[in-house]
């Protein structure tokens, strides 16, 4: 049985944003068919070396391999670190890269070109006074006016970076044929709520108003994000609606933060999960919120405070072993209730941060393909 991995990426070395958590460690790789090359990443699956954690007895094997590698770094618990220290810690992306090296696998990188630029200072009144850095991924060998995806990385508004989440950004560009604009929004506690949300909105506004300058089609712009970034993708839609800016065509929301309730069923079931635990989320909110009351703002409490009517159609991708699982489904239900078309897909056996692990975890590859199919349909 031949299986194909999505192209993976150059090595990234930084911290695990709202933590990836997941799966399989490395045994000698076993080939899926007898005539395959043992070093061919398309025909090998990395296996875990230990048993599943008690909180996730049915964890996907490859997810566990990644999780084992991530845990092997021995990083102190996130709440014991300062934000500066946390940003320097190894990430799930590092775990994937290290597993590939250990097993002498080198997946073909995605065929995209990468450029960077800084948005004008204070592009909107509430955005970064020194401008916002964006990294632009463009599918190679294509011409014409391309759709645009404005992408927001995860990390609880405290950690995460363009580098850590580059696998997701590159895969989205390669698989959709769209230009991806990845946004380096301000982090907290240096910039408290709603700084990151305002930067996210400013980057979307800039992409709409300047798409033709980088080969994009201003009429075909979507937003996408993971975890805290998924929350901000919805926030951008809300702010655009409130401020009279044309809405995105679609919103791709990967295990988004969707409300301020830390006592849901999945929070209780996966309170000690890795890479994202309840304690980690408390750490993130304590650093991003100026006061606990911020958690009840419409931009954060999407399911019970925000008015979601009139928002663009959404795709919601959820991980099973994730404190945020329940609120992702609540968000899908709320969108349905107010008449917003959406499709919700839960990937069993996966953890938070699985979306960018597709070079090792087959279910992440499936999620990437599903996301791309939904975005391409929206761009038609």
C-alpha positions as CSV (number, residue, x, y, z in Angstrom):
1,X,0.0,0.0,0.0
2,X,1.8,3.1,-1.2
3,X,1.0,6.3,0.7
4,X,1.9,9.8,-0.2
5,X,3.0,12.5,2.2
6,X,2.5,16.1,1.5
7,X,5.7,17.9,0.8
8,X,7.5,18.9,4.0
9,X,9.7,21.9,4.8
10,X,13.0,23.3,5.7
11,X,14.0,22.8,9.3
12,X,12.5,25.2,11.8
13,X,13.9,25.7,15.2
14,X,11.7,27.4,17.7
15,X,9.0,26.8,20.1
16,X,5.9,24.8,20.1
17,X,3.0,27.1,19.9
18,X,-0.2,26.2,21.5
19,X,1.5,23.1,21.4
20,X,1.4,20.4,18.9
21,X,1.0,17.2,20.6
22,X,1.1,14.0,19.2
23,X,2.2,10.8,18.0
24,X,4.6,8.2,17.0
25,X,8.2,7.7,17.7
26,X,10.8,6.0,15.7
27,X,11.5,2.3,15.3
28,X,13.3,1.2,12.2
29,X,10.8,2.2,9.6
30,X,8.7,-0.5,8.1
31,X,7.8,-0.5,4.4
32,X,4.2,-0.7,3.3
33,X,5.1,-2.8,0.2
34,X,7.8,-5.2,-0.5
35,X,9.2,-3.5,-3.6
36,X,9.6,-0.1,-2.0
37,X,12.8,1.6,-0.9
38,X,13.2,1.6,2.9
39,X,14.4,5.2,2.7
40,X,11.3,6.4,0.7
41,X,9.2,8.6,2.9
42,X,6.2,7.7,0.7
43,X,6.3,4.0,1.8
44,X,7.4,4.1,5.4
45,X,5.6,4.9,8.6
46,X,7.6,5.9,11.7
47,X,6.4,3.9,14.8
48,X,6.3,4.8,18.4
49,X,8.6,3.1,20.9
50,X,6.3,3.2,24.0
51,X,2.7,2.8,25.0
52,X,-0.1,5.3,24.7
53,X,-0.7,7.8,27.5
54,X,-3.5,7.0,29.9
55,X,-5.5,10.0,28.8
56,X,-5.4,8.9,25.2
57,X,-5.3,5.0,24.9
58,X,-6.4,5.2,21.3
59,X,-3.9,7.8,20.1
60,X,-2.8,7.4,16.5
61,X,0.6,5.6,16.3
62,X,2.4,8.2,14.2
63,X,1.0,11.0,16.4
64,X,2.4,9.1,19.4
65,X,5.8,9.0,17.7
66,X,5.8,12.7,17.3
67,X,4.6,13.2,20.9
68,X,7.4,10.9,22.2
69,X,10.0,12.9,20.3
70,X,8.5,16.2,21.6
71,X,8.6,14.9,25.2
72,X,12.1,13.7,24.8
73,X,13.4,17.3,24.8
74,X,12.7,17.5,28.5
75,X,11.4,21.0,28.3
76,X,10.1,22.3,31.7
77,X,6.4,22.7,32.0
78,X,5.2,25.8,30.1
79,X,3.7,27.6,33.2
80,X,7.2,27.5,34.8
81,X,8.8,29.4,31.9
82,X,8.8,33.1,31.0
83,X,7.4,33.9,27.6
84,X,10.9,34.6,26.4
85,X,12.1,31.2,27.6
86,X,9.0,29.5,26.2
87,X,9.6,30.9,22.7
88,X,13.1,29.3,22.7
89,X,11.8,25.8,23.6
90,X,11.7,23.0,20.9
91,X,8.4,22.8,19.1
92,X,6.3,20.0,17.6
93,X,7.7,21.1,14.2
94,X,11.2,20.4,15.6
95,X,10.0,17.0,16.7
96,X,8.8,16.2,13.2
97,X,12.1,17.3,11.7
98,X,14.1,15.3,14.2
99,X,12.1,12.2,13.5
100,X,12.7,12.5,9.8
101,X,16.4,12.9,10.3
102,X,16.6,9.9,12.7
103,X,14.9,7.8,10.1
104,X,16.9,9.2,7.2
105,X,13.7,10.4,5.5
106,X,13.7,13.5,3.3
107,X,10.2,14.3,1.9
108,X,10.1,16.5,-1.2
109,X,9.7,20.1,-0.2
110,X,6.7,22.0,-1.5
111,X,7.3,23.9,-4.7
112,X,6.7,27.5,-3.4
113,X,8.7,30.7,-3.5
114,X,9.0,32.6,-0.2
115,X,9.3,36.4,0.3
116,X,8.8,38.7,3.2
117,X,7.8,42.3,3.7
118,X,6.7,44.7,6.4
119,X,3.4,46.4,6.2
120,X,3.3,50.2,6.6
121,X,3.5,51.4,10.2
122,X,0.1,51.7,11.9
123,X,-1.6,50.3,8.8
124,X,-4.8,50.6,10.8
125,X,-5.0,52.9,13.9
126,X,-4.9,49.9,16.3
127,X,-2.2,47.8,14.6
128,X,1.5,47.7,15.3
129,X,3.1,51.1,15.2
130,X,6.3,49.7,13.7
131,X,4.4,47.7,11.0
132,X,3.6,44.0,10.7
133,X,6.0,41.4,9.1
134,X,4.3,39.0,6.7
135,X,5.8,36.0,4.9
136,X,4.3,35.4,1.5
137,X,4.3,31.9,0.0
138,X,3.5,31.6,-3.7
139,X,3.1,28.4,-5.7
140,X,6.1,28.2,-8.1
141,X,5.6,28.0,-11.8
142,X,2.2,29.7,-11.8
143,X,1.0,32.9,-13.4
144,X,-2.0,35.1,-13.4
145,X,-4.0,36.5,-10.5
146,X,-4.1,33.9,-7.7
147,X,-6.4,33.5,-4.8
148,X,-5.1,34.6,-1.4
149,X,-5.2,33.0,2.0
150,X,-4.3,35.2,5.0
151,X,-2.9,32.8,7.6
152,X,-2.6,33.2,11.4
153,X,-0.3,30.9,13.3
154,X,-1.0,29.4,16.8
155,X,0.7,29.7,20.1
156,X,-1.8,31.1,22.5
157,X,-1.0,34.7,21.5
158,X,2.2,34.2,23.5
159,X,4.5,31.8,21.6
160,X,4.6,30.5,18.1
161,X,6.1,32.1,15.0
162,X,6.2,32.1,11.2
163,X,8.9,29.5,11.4
164,X,7.2,27.1,13.7
165,X,4.0,27.1,11.6
166,X,5.7,27.2,8.2
167,X,4.8,23.6,7.4
168,X,1.1,24.5,7.4
169,X,1.6,27.7,5.4
170,X,3.7,26.0,2.7
171,X,1.3,23.1,2.4
172,X,-1.7,25.4,2.0
173,X,0.0,27.3,-0.8
174,X,1.2,24.1,-2.6
175,X,-2.1,22.3,-2.3
176,X,-4.5,25.1,-3.1
177,X,-2.6,27.0,-5.7
178,X,-3.2,30.1,-3.7
179,X,-0.8,32.7,-2.3
180,X,-0.5,32.4,1.5
181,X,0.2,35.5,3.6
182,X,1.4,34.4,7.0
183,X,1.2,37.1,9.6
184,X,3.7,37.8,12.3
185,X,1.3,39.5,14.7
186,X,2.4,41.0,18.0
187,X,2.7,38.6,21.0
188,X,1.9,39.0,24.6
189,X,2.5,39.9,27.4
190,X,4.4,42.6,25.5
191,X,1.2,43.4,23.6
192,X,-2.0,42.6,25.4
193,X,-5.5,41.9,24.0
194,X,-6.7,43.0,21.5
195,X,-3.3,43.7,19.9
196,X,-2.9,40.4,18.1
197,X,-6.5,40.6,16.8
198,X,-6.0,44.1,15.5
199,X,-2.8,43.1,13.7
200,X,-4.7,40.1,12.2
201,X,-7.4,42.5,10.9
202,X,-4.8,45.0,9.6
203,X,-3.0,42.2,7.7
204,X,-6.3,41.1,6.1
205,X,-7.2,44.6,5.1
206,X,-3.7,45.1,3.6
207,X,-4.0,41.9,1.6
208,X,-7.4,43.0,0.2
209,X,-6.1,46.4,-0.7
210,X,-2.7,45.3,-2.1
211,X,-3.3,41.8,-3.5
212,X,-2.6,42.9,-7.1
213,X,0.9,44.0,-6.0
214,X,2.0,40.5,-5.1
215,X,0.1,38.6,-7.7
216,X,-3.2,38.0,-5.8
217,X,-6.8,38.4,-6.6
218,X,-8.4,40.9,-4.2
219,X,-11.8,39.3,-4.9
220,X,-10.7,35.9,-3.7
221,X,-9.3,36.2,-0.2
222,X,-9.8,33.7,2.5
223,X,-8.6,33.6,6.1
224,X,-7.2,30.6,8.0
225,X,-5.6,29.9,11.3
226,X,-4.7,27.3,13.9
227,X,-5.6,27.4,17.6
228,X,-5.3,31.0,18.7
229,X,-4.9,31.8,15.0
230,X,-8.2,30.1,14.2
231,X,-9.8,32.3,16.8
232,X,-8.3,35.4,15.1
233,X,-9.5,34.3,11.7
234,X,-13.1,34.4,13.0
235,X,-12.2,37.7,14.8
236,X,-11.1,39.2,11.5
237,X,-14.5,38.3,9.9
238,X,-16.3,39.9,12.8
239,X,-14.2,43.1,12.6
240,X,-14.6,43.3,8.9
241,X,-18.4,43.0,9.2
242,X,-18.4,45.7,11.9
243,X,-16.1,48.0,10.1
244,X,-17.6,47.7,6.6
245,X,-14.7,45.9,4.9
246,X,-15.6,43.2,2.4
247,X,-15.7,39.8,4.2
248,X,-13.3,36.9,3.3
249,X,-14.7,34.2,1.0
250,X,-14.1,31.5,3.5
251,X,-12.6,30.8,6.9
252,X,-10.5,27.7,7.6
253,X,-10.4,27.2,11.4
254,X,-8.1,24.5,12.7
255,X,-8.8,23.6,16.4
256,X,-9.8,27.2,17.1
257,X,-10.1,28.8,20.5
258,X,-13.9,29.6,20.5
259,X,-15.0,30.4,24.0
260,X,-13.8,31.3,27.5
261,X,-15.0,28.1,29.3
262,X,-12.2,26.0,30.7
263,X,-14.6,23.4,32.1
264,X,-16.0,21.8,29.0
265,X,-16.0,18.0,28.5
266,X,-12.8,18.0,26.5
267,X,-11.0,20.4,29.0
268,X,-11.9,17.9,31.7
269,X,-11.0,14.8,29.7
270,X,-7.7,16.1,28.3
271,X,-6.7,18.5,31.0
272,X,-3.2,16.9,31.1
273,X,-2.8,16.3,27.4
274,X,0.3,17.1,25.4
275,X,1.3,19.3,23.7
276,X,-1.7,21.4,24.9
277,X,-3.0,21.1,28.4
278,X,-5.5,23.1,30.5
279,X,-2.6,24.6,32.5
280,X,-1.0,25.8,29.2
281,X,-4.2,27.5,28.2
282,X,-4.4,29.2,31.6
283,X,-0.8,30.4,31.1
284,X,-1.7,31.8,27.6
285,X,-4.8,33.7,28.8
286,X,-3.1,35.1,31.8
287,X,-0.4,36.6,29.5
288,X,-2.8,37.9,26.8
289,X,-5.7,39.2,28.8
290,X,-5.3,42.5,30.6
291,X,-8.1,41.4,33.0
292,X,-10.1,38.2,33.2
293,X,-13.0,40.2,31.7
294,X,-11.3,40.2,28.4
295,X,-12.2,36.5,28.0
296,X,-15.8,37.5,27.7
297,X,-15.1,39.8,24.7
298,X,-16.9,38.9,21.5
299,X,-13.5,38.3,19.8
300,X,-12.7,35.6,22.3
301,X,-16.1,34.1,23.3
302,X,-17.2,33.3,19.9
303,X,-19.8,30.7,20.8
304,X,-21.7,32.6,23.5
305,X,-21.1,36.4,23.0
306,X,-20.2,37.1,19.4
307,X,-22.9,37.7,16.7
308,X,-21.8,35.2,14.1
309,X,-24.6,35.8,11.6
310,X,-23.6,36.9,8.2
311,X,-20.1,35.5,8.4
312,X,-18.5,33.5,5.5
313,X,-18.8,29.8,5.2
314,X,-16.3,27.9,7.4
315,X,-14.3,24.7,7.6
316,X,-13.5,23.5,11.1
317,X,-10.8,20.9,11.6
318,X,-10.7,19.3,15.1
319,X,-8.3,17.1,16.9
320,X,-9.7,14.4,19.3
321,X,-7.1,14.6,22.0
322,X,-7.4,18.3,22.6
323,X,-8.9,20.5,25.3
324,X,-10.3,22.6,22.6
325,X,-12.3,19.8,21.0
326,X,-15.6,20.6,22.6
327,X,-15.6,24.3,21.7
328,X,-14.7,23.6,18.1
329,X,-17.9,21.6,17.8
330,X,-19.8,24.2,19.7
331,X,-18.6,26.8,17.2
332,X,-19.8,24.6,14.3
333,X,-23.2,24.2,15.9
334,X,-23.5,28.0,16.6
335,X,-22.6,28.8,13.0
336,X,-25.3,26.3,11.8
337,X,-27.8,27.9,14.2
338,X,-27.3,31.4,12.7
339,X,-27.3,30.1,9.1
340,X,-23.6,30.1,8.3
341,X,-22.7,27.1,6.1
342,X,-19.9,25.1,7.6
343,X,-18.3,21.7,7.6
344,X,-16.8,20.1,10.8
345,X,-14.3,17.3,10.6
346,X,-12.9,15.5,13.7
347,X,-9.7,13.5,13.3
348,X,-9.6,10.6,15.8
349,X,-6.4,9.8,17.6
350,X,-4.8,13.2,16.9
351,X,-3.7,15.9,19.2
352,X,-3.6,19.6,19.1
353,X,-1.0,20.9,16.6
354,X,-1.3,17.8,14.4
355,X,-2.2,19.8,11.3
356,X,1.4,20.7,10.4
357,X,2.8,17.2,11.1
358,X,1.9,15.7,7.7
359,X,5.4,14.5,6.9
360,X,5.0,11.9,9.6
361,X,1.3,11.7,10.5
362,X,-1.0,10.4,7.7
363,X,-4.1,11.9,9.3
364,X,-2.5,15.3,9.1
365,X,-2.0,14.7,5.4
366,X,-5.7,13.9,5.2
367,X,-6.6,17.1,7.0
368,X,-4.4,19.1,4.8
369,X,-6.0,17.7,1.7
370,X,-9.5,18.2,3.1
371,X,-8.7,21.8,4.0
372,X,-7.3,22.4,0.5
373,X,-10.4,20.9,-1.2
374,X,-12.7,23.2,0.8
375,X,-10.6,26.3,0.0
376,X,-10.3,25.5,-3.7
377,X,-14.1,25.1,-3.9
378,X,-14.6,28.4,-2.2
379,X,-12.3,30.1,-4.7
380,X,-14.3,28.8,-7.7
